[in-house]
Amino acid sequence: MEHRWSSRKSIQGSVMLALPPWDKLRADIHDISLGGLAVKSPAQLIAVNTVATLSFLLERDGRVSHHRLSAQVAHSDPMRTGFLFLEPGNETLHVLREMLYSPANNLSASIAGQPCVA
């Protein structure tokens, strides 16, 4: 049983992952929550506890905001890699809360950008 303090929502979008020491790769977002996001696993697995910088865009009220967050891999398997946000900040949490819990928002339209094409 999962112990979550925020529900996950499936979305379409992409994120740039900056992994130590200098690897960067783009991945499709699988789902997002207030606590983190999961991506469809890239070709090579990312080890649990790896710290990465995630860069992605969110749209709110017709305005696009860029988010660059530190996150740690909490789950990794051939299908999905789950990242836990380390310190998301108030602005990011506000945007995520509005996207996840506002009935007026269509979550699939709230992620700016296009899914990755492999």
Protein Blocks (a to p, Z undefined) as FASTA:
>chain_A
ZZdfbdcddddddddddddfkbccddddfbdcfkbccddddfbdcdehiacdddddddee
hiacddddddddfbdcfkbccdddfblojmlmmmmmmmmmmmkbcfklmpgcjdddZZ
